[in-house]
Amino acid sequence: MFADSANIYIRSGKGGDGHVSFRRELFVAAGGPNGGDGGKGGDVIFVVDEGLNTLSEFRYKRKYCAEDGAEGGKNNCSGKDGADLVLRVPEGTVIKEAESGKVIADMSHENRREIILRGGRGGKGNQHYATATMQVPKYAQPGQDAMELNITLELKVIADVGLVGFPNVGKSTLLSRVTNAKPKIANYHFTTLNPNLGVVDLADADGFVIADIPGLIEGASEGVGLGHEFLKHIERTRVIIHLVDAAATEGRDPVEDVRTINRELASYNRELLTKPQVIAANKLDVLYGEEVDIALARIRDAFAPEGVKVFGISAVSGAGVKELLYYVGELLKTTKSEPKVFEREYFFDPALEPNLPYTVNYDEGENVYIVEGPRVEKMLGYTNIDSEKGFEFFQKFLKENGILDELEKLGIKDGDTVRMYGLEFDYYQ
């Protein structure tokens, strides 16, 4: 089936850790710090590829990760930056955060390249932490964590005109006649499973892009059949052409067909009914004499009062098609040409994410205050508490994250013992 949506996981690269090292030279007993900085992690970037028209490759691979930055080295050598991950998508792809459904980026019109996730910064080597009082710092800054997201990709076709109608009314035949598109054509329902685009070239007039939207059925707006997957392609169009079987060759009422499809459009998104509509009464070539006039009169009597123009055509012979196309071309000139762009709704900012939880408790039996939590454990993993500078750094972390305030609420006093994952120290203000 046509791949116009996919759910994938993306992750940027983690920043490389800073390095701890010291100069080792002949006749120099204790050289200064020379640990290099870690490399930056790779970004996750989406770009528009004009040669693509589906999201099929994302159906088979679901996990995409940029490269991590390399750790810094000795002799002040910086680690290598991680390679960016560039994902190519067709124009019209909307990127959404999977859980909330909020738009992250709309890859259409002027937006051809978007950095969705930035790689983590590389950590600073221990050379940056040398001071007059701390000349041999034994710790370095870790690289910034990677960013990750579960996202949904949705392809919303970009076309000036949307060609809609029930299955087997001749949409593919009409599209193949008026454009350079080569849709598959056969006499059975749901021949078309993907939107086909074509360019209509008009002599002495502006051309336009037309999309054959796959056959809709009653209940499409509720997800019946393939409804939801295809209704979204109409959102970007500026004019809608209803193609109906005026000859009722399959026993359906063309007037009721238009009403039914409009109900489905309104149920999906009421704004779709504000778009100008035109009715193309197809298959007149199978009618004879007065039958043609009777069929057209019935459709016009139903929709002319609503301001909807009706054209009698034959997609097979081409009769009436030229008049239909020139009218649509003129209609487009008077229709708002502002492109439909889905504005960004989701902003990924790690600084706004809540801090990882921690707990602060007092154990009366051991007379010790216990602090635990994933972020606390992580900080202990890369901070050298034995050094004066490292201990000050860790104290600042405890204060900024409200842990010291929690200890004071529990009544901690100078000289009391605090335990954190096997590490114990005396508390002093």
C-alpha positions as CSV (number, residue, x, y, z in Angstrom):
1,M,0.0,0.0,0.0
2,F,1.0,3.6,-0.5
3,A,3.2,4.7,2.4
4,D,2.0,8.1,3.5
5,S,2.6,7.8,7.2
6,A,5.1,6.2,9.5
7,N,6.1,6.1,13.2
8,I,9.8,6.2,13.9
9,Y,12.2,6.8,16.8
10,I,15.0,9.4,16.3
11,R,18.0,10.2,18.6
12,S,20.7,12.8,18.2
13,G,24.3,12.0,19.1
14,K,25.6,12.3,22.7
15,G,28.4,14.7,23.3
16,G,31.8,13.2,23.9
17,D,33.1,13.3,27.5
18,G,36.0,15.6,28.4
19,H,39.3,13.8,29.1
20,V,41.4,13.8,32.3
21,S,45.1,13.6,31.7
22,F,48.3,15.3,32.7
23,R,51.6,16.0,30.9
24,R,54.2,13.4,31.3
25,E,57.6,14.7,30.4
26,L,61.1,13.8,31.2
27,F,62.4,15.7,34.3
28,V,58.9,17.0,34.9
29,A,57.5,15.3,38.0
30,A,54.0,16.6,37.8
31,G,52.9,18.2,34.6
32,G,49.8,20.3,34.2
33,P,46.4,19.1,33.0
34,N,46.1,18.5,29.3
35,G,42.8,16.6,28.8
36,G,41.0,17.5,25.6
37,D,37.3,18.4,25.0
38,G,34.8,15.9,23.8
39,G,33.3,16.1,20.3
40,K,29.8,17.4,19.6
41,G,27.1,14.8,19.0
42,G,25.5,14.6,15.5
43,D,22.2,16.4,14.7
44,V,19.1,14.8,13.3
45,I,18.2,16.7,10.2
46,F,15.2,16.4,7.8
47,V,15.5,17.6,4.2
48,V,13.1,17.6,1.3
49,D,14.0,15.3,-1.6
50,E,12.2,16.3,-4.8
51,G,12.7,12.7,-6.1
52,L,10.6,11.1,-3.4
53,N,6.8,10.8,-3.3
54,T,6.3,8.2,-0.5
55,L,7.5,7.5,3.0
56,S,8.0,3.8,2.1
57,E,11.6,3.5,3.4
58,F,10.4,4.5,6.9
59,R,8.1,1.5,6.9
60,Y,11.0,-1.0,7.2
61,K,13.4,0.8,9.5
62,R,12.0,2.4,12.6
63,K,15.1,3.5,14.6
64,Y,17.4,6.3,13.5
65,C,20.4,7.6,15.5
66,A,23.0,10.2,14.8
67,E,26.6,9.5,15.7
68,D,27.9,10.2,19.2
69,G,30.8,12.6,19.7
70,A,34.2,11.1,20.6
71,E,35.8,11.5,23.9
72,G,38.6,14.0,24.3
73,G,42.1,12.8,24.3
74,K,45.4,13.7,26.1
75,N,47.7,16.4,24.9
76,N,44.7,18.8,24.6
77,C,43.3,16.8,21.6
78,S,39.6,17.3,21.1
79,G,37.4,14.4,20.3
80,K,35.9,14.0,16.8
81,D,32.4,15.4,16.3
82,G,29.7,12.9,15.6
83,A,28.3,12.7,12.1
84,D,24.9,14.3,11.5
85,L,22.0,12.0,10.5
86,V,20.2,13.4,7.4
87,L,16.8,11.9,6.7
88,R,15.2,12.6,3.3
89,V,11.4,13.0,2.9
90,P,9.1,14.0,0.1
91,E,7.7,17.6,0.0
92,G,4.6,17.9,2.1
93,T,5.8,15.7,5.0
94,V,4.5,16.9,8.4
95,I,6.6,15.8,11.4
96,K,4.6,15.3,14.6
97,E,5.5,14.3,18.2
98,A,4.0,10.8,18.3
99,E,2.2,11.0,21.7
100,S,0.7,14.4,21.6
101,G,0.2,14.7,17.8
102,K,1.6,18.2,17.9
103,V,3.4,19.5,14.8
104,I,7.2,19.8,15.0
105,A,7.9,20.8,11.4
106,D,6.1,21.0,8.1
107,M,8.5,20.1,5.3
108,S,6.9,22.1,2.5
109,H,7.1,25.3,0.5
110,E,10.1,27.4,1.8
111,N,11.0,24.9,4.5
112,R,13.5,22.5,2.8
113,R,15.8,21.7,5.7
114,E,15.1,21.4,9.4
115,I,17.2,20.4,12.4
116,I,14.8,18.4,14.5
117,L,17.2,17.3,17.3
118,R,20.5,18.8,18.1
119,G,23.4,16.8,19.2
120,G,24.8,17.1,22.7
121,R,27.7,19.5,23.4
122,G,31.1,17.9,24.1
123,G,32.3,18.0,27.7
124,K,35.3,20.1,28.7
125,G,38.6,18.4,29.5
126,N,40.3,18.9,32.8
127,Q,42.6,21.6,31.4
128,H,39.7,24.0,31.7
129,Y,39.4,23.5,35.5
130,A,42.9,24.4,36.5
131,T,43.2,27.4,38.9
132,A,45.8,28.9,41.1
133,T,44.6,26.8,44.0
134,M,43.6,23.7,42.1
135,Q,46.5,23.0,39.7
136,V,45.8,19.3,39.2
137,P,42.0,18.9,38.6
138,K,41.1,15.2,38.4
139,Y,37.8,15.5,36.8
140,A,36.3,16.6,33.5
141,Q,32.9,17.6,32.2
142,P,30.8,14.8,30.7
143,G,29.3,15.2,27.3
144,Q,25.7,16.5,27.1
145,D,23.1,13.8,26.8
146,A,21.5,13.0,23.4
147,M,17.9,14.1,22.6
148,E,15.4,11.5,21.6
149,L,11.8,11.5,20.3
150,N,9.2,9.2,18.9
151,I,7.7,10.9,15.9
152,T,5.0,10.4,13.3
153,L,5.6,11.3,9.7
154,E,2.6,12.2,7.6
155,L,2.7,13.0,3.9
156,K,0.1,15.6,2.9
157,V,0.1,16.0,-0.8
158,I,0.7,19.5,-2.2
159,A,-1.5,20.4,-5.1
160,D,-3.6,23.3,-6.3
161,V,-6.6,21.2,-7.1
162,G,-8.0,18.0,-5.5
163,L,-9.9,15.6,-7.7
164,V,-12.4,13.7,-5.5
165,G,-15.1,11.1,-6.1
166,F,-16.3,7.7,-5.4
167,P,-14.2,4.7,-6.7
168,N,-14.4,4.0,-10.4
169,V,-15.9,7.3,-11.5
170,G,-13.0,8.0,-13.9
171,K,-10.5,10.1,-11.8
172,S,-7.4,8.3,-13.0
173,T,-8.7,8.4,-16.6
174,L,-9.2,12.2,-16.4
175,L,-5.8,12.8,-14.8
176,S,-4.0,10.7,-17.4
177,R,-5.8,12.8,-20.2
178,V,-5.0,16.3,-18.8
179,T,-1.6,15.8,-17.3
180,N,1.6,13.8,-17.8
181,A,0.7,11.5,-14.9
182,K,0.6,7.8,-15.6
183,P,-1.8,6.3,-13.0
184,K,-2.9,2.7,-13.1
185,I,-6.4,2.4,-14.7
186,A,-8.8,-0.5,-14.4
187,N,-12.5,-1.2,-14.0
188,Y,-12.7,-2.2,-10.4
189,H,-13.0,-0.4,-7.0
190,F,-9.9,1.0,-5.3
191,T,-7.6,0.8,-8.3
192,T,-5.9,3.9,-7.0
193,L,-4.3,3.4,-3.6
194,N,-2.1,6.4,-3.7
195,P,-2.6,10.1,-4.6
196,N,-1.3,10.8,-8.2
197,L,-0.1,14.2,-9.0
198,G,0.1,15.8,-12.5
199,V,0.7,19.3,-14.0
200,V,-2.0,20.8,-16.2
201,D,-0.5,23.0,-18.9
202,L,-3.0,25.5,-20.5
203,A,-2.3,27.5,-23.6
204,D,-2.2,31.2,-22.9
205,A,-3.1,30.6,-19.2
206,D,-1.4,29.6,-16.0
207,G,-1.1,25.9,-15.4
208,F,-1.7,24.2,-12.1
209,V,-1.0,21.0,-10.1
210,I,-3.9,18.5,-9.8
211,A,-4.0,15.5,-7.4
212,D,-6.2,12.5,-7.9
213,I,-7.3,11.7,-4.3
214,P,-8.0,8.0,-3.9
215,G,-11.7,6.9,-3.9
216,L,-13.6,7.9,-0.8
217,I,-16.5,6.0,0.6
218,E,-19.2,6.8,3.1
219,G,-17.8,6.7,6.6
220,A,-14.3,7.7,5.4
221,S,-14.1,10.5,8.0
222,E,-14.5,7.8,10.7
223,G,-11.7,5.8,9.4
224,V,-13.8,3.4,7.3
225,G,-11.9,1.9,4.4
226,L,-8.8,4.0,3.7
227,G,-10.6,7.3,4.6
228,H,-8.3,8.9,7.2
229,E,-5.2,8.1,5.2
230,F,-6.5,10.0,2.2
231,L,-8.7,12.8,3.5
232,K,-5.6,14.6,4.8
233,H,-4.3,15.1,1.3
234,I,-7.2,17.4,0.5
235,E,-6.1,19.9,3.2
236,R,-3.5,21.6,1.1
237,T,-5.6,22.0,-2.1
238,R,-7.2,25.3,-3.0
239,V,-10.0,24.0,-5.3
240,I,-12.0,20.8,-5.2
241,I,-13.3,19.0,-8.3
242,H,-16.1,16.5,-7.7
243,L,-16.0,13.9,-10.4
244,V,-19.3,12.0,-10.6
245,D,-20.7,9.3,-12.8
246,A,-23.5,11.2,-14.5
247,A,-24.6,8.1,-16.4
248,A,-25.0,6.2,-13.1
249,T,-23.4,3.2,-14.8
250,E,-23.1,1.4,-11.4
251,G,-26.5,2.4,-10.1
252,R,-25.3,5.3,-7.8
253,D,-27.0,8.7,-7.7
254,P,-24.4,11.4,-8.8
255,V,-26.2,14.1,-6.7
256,E,-26.1,11.9,-3.6
257,D,-22.5,11.1,-4.3
258,V,-21.5,14.8,-4.1
259,R,-23.6,15.2,-0.9
260,T,-22.1,12.2,0.7
261,I,-18.5,13.2,0.0
262,N,-19.2,16.7,1.2
263,R,-20.5,15.2,4.5
264,E,-17.3,13.3,4.8
265,L,-15.2,16.3,4.2
266,A,-17.1,18.3,6.7
267,S,-16.9,15.6,9.3
268,Y,-13.1,15.4,8.8
269,N,-12.5,19.2,8.8
270,R,-15.3,21.7,8.2
271,E,-12.8,24.2,6.7
272,L,-12.6,21.9,3.6
273,L,-16.2,23.0,2.7
274,T,-15.0,26.6,2.4
275,K,-12.8,25.7,-0.6
276,P,-14.4,26.5,-4.0
277,Q,-15.9,23.4,-5.6
278,V,-16.6,22.4,-9.2
279,I,-18.6,19.4,-10.4
280,A,-17.4,17.4,-13.4
281,A,-20.3,15.2,-14.6
282,N,-18.4,12.3,-16.3
283,K,-19.3,9.4,-18.6
284,L,-21.6,11.4,-20.8
285,D,-20.2,9.4,-23.7
286,V,-22.4,6.4,-22.7
287,L,-25.6,8.4,-22.9
288,Y,-27.6,9.2,-26.0
289,G,-29.7,12.2,-27.2
290,E,-31.9,13.7,-24.5
291,E,-30.4,11.4,-21.8
292,V,-27.3,13.8,-21.7
293,D,-29.4,16.9,-21.1
294,I,-31.6,15.2,-18.5
295,A,-28.6,13.9,-16.6
296,L,-26.9,17.3,-16.6
297,A,-30.1,19.2,-15.8
298,R,-30.7,17.1,-12.7
299,I,-27.2,17.8,-11.3
300,R,-27.3,21.5,-12.1
301,D,-30.7,22.0,-10.5
302,A,-29.3,20.5,-7.3
303,F,-26.1,22.5,-7.1
304,A,-26.4,25.7,-9.2
305,P,-28.4,27.4,-6.4
306,E,-25.4,26.8,-4.2
307,G,-23.1,28.5,-6.7
308,V,-21.4,25.4,-7.8
309,K,-20.6,25.2,-11.5
310,V,-21.3,21.9,-13.3
311,F,-19.5,20.7,-16.4
312,G,-20.5,17.8,-18.6
313,I,-17.4,15.8,-19.7
314,S,-16.1,12.6,-21.0
315,A,-12.7,11.6,-19.6
316,V,-12.5,9.0,-22.3
317,S,-13.2,11.2,-25.4
318,G,-12.1,14.5,-23.9
319,A,-15.4,16.2,-24.6
320,G,-15.9,19.2,-22.3
321,V,-12.6,18.7,-20.5
322,K,-10.9,21.9,-21.9
323,E,-13.8,24.1,-20.7
324,L,-13.5,22.5,-17.2
325,L,-9.8,23.1,-17.0
326,Y,-9.9,26.7,-18.1
327,Y,-12.7,27.5,-15.6
328,V,-10.6,25.9,-12.8
329,G,-7.6,27.9,-13.9
330,E,-9.6,31.2,-13.7
331,L,-11.0,30.1,-10.3
332,L,-7.6,29.6,-8.9
333,K,-6.7,33.2,-9.8
334,T,-9.4,34.5,-7.5
335,T,-8.8,32.0,-4.7
336,K,-6.4,32.8,-1.8
337,S,-3.0,31.6,-2.8
338,E,-1.5,31.5,0.7
339,P,0.0,28.1,1.1
340,K,-1.4,25.8,3.7
341,V,1.4,25.4,6.2
342,F,1.1,23.5,9.5
343,E,2.6,25.8,12.2
344,R,4.9,24.4,14.8
345,E,3.2,23.4,18.0
346,Y,5.8,21.2,19.8
347,F,9.1,22.6,21.0
348,F,11.7,20.2,22.4
349,D,13.8,22.0,25.0
350,P,15.6,19.8,27.5
351,A,15.9,22.9,29.8
352,L,12.1,22.8,30.2
353,E,12.0,19.1,30.9
354,P,11.3,18.3,34.6
355,N,14.4,17.2,36.6
356,L,14.7,13.6,37.2
357,P,13.1,12.7,40.6
358,Y,15.0,12.3,43.8
359,T,14.2,11.3,47.4
360,V,15.6,12.7,50.6
361,N,14.9,10.7,53.8
362,Y,16.1,10.4,57.4
363,D,17.0,6.9,58.8
364,E,16.6,7.2,62.5
365,G,18.2,3.8,63.1
366,E,21.4,4.7,61.5
367,N,21.1,8.4,62.2
368,V,21.9,9.3,58.6
369,Y,20.2,11.3,55.9
370,I,19.8,9.4,52.6
371,V,19.7,11.1,49.2
372,E,18.9,9.0,46.1
373,G,17.7,9.5,42.5
374,P,18.9,8.8,39.0
375,R,20.3,12.3,38.4
376,V,22.1,12.3,41.7
377,E,23.7,8.9,40.9
378,K,24.7,10.2,37.5
379,M,26.4,13.3,38.9
380,L,28.3,11.2,41.4
381,G,29.5,9.0,38.4
382,Y,31.4,11.8,36.8
383,T,32.3,14.2,39.7
384,N,35.5,13.8,41.7
385,I,34.2,14.5,45.2
386,D,37.7,14.0,46.7
387,S,38.9,17.2,45.1
388,E,38.1,20.6,46.6
389,K,36.9,21.9,43.2
390,G,34.8,18.8,42.5
391,F,33.2,18.9,45.9
392,E,32.2,22.6,45.4
393,F,30.8,21.7,42.0
394,F,28.7,18.9,43.6
395,Q,27.5,21.2,46.4
396,K,26.3,23.7,43.8
397,F,24.4,20.9,42.0
398,L,22.7,20.0,45.3
399,K,21.7,23.6,46.0
400,E,20.4,24.3,42.5
401,N,18.2,21.2,42.5
402,G,16.7,22.0,45.9
403,I,18.2,19.0,47.6
404,L,19.9,21.1,50.3
405,D,16.5,22.7,51.0
406,E,14.9,19.3,51.5
407,L,17.7,18.3,53.9
408,E,17.1,21.4,56.0
409,K,13.4,20.8,56.1
410,L,14.2,17.4,57.7
411,G,16.2,19.2,60.4
412,I,19.8,18.4,59.3
413,K,22.5,20.1,61.4
414,D,26.2,20.7,61.0
415,G,28.1,17.5,61.5
416,D,25.2,15.2,60.5
417,T,25.9,12.4,58.1
418,V,24.6,12.3,54.5
419,R,24.7,9.1,52.4
420,M,24.5,9.0,48.6
421,Y,25.0,5.6,47.0
422,G,27.8,4.4,49.2
423,L,29.3,7.9,49.6
424,E,29.1,9.4,53.1
425,F,30.1,12.9,54.1
426,D,29.5,15.3,57.0
427,Y,27.1,18.1,56.3
428,Y,28.2,21.7,56.9
429,Q,26.5,24.9,55.8
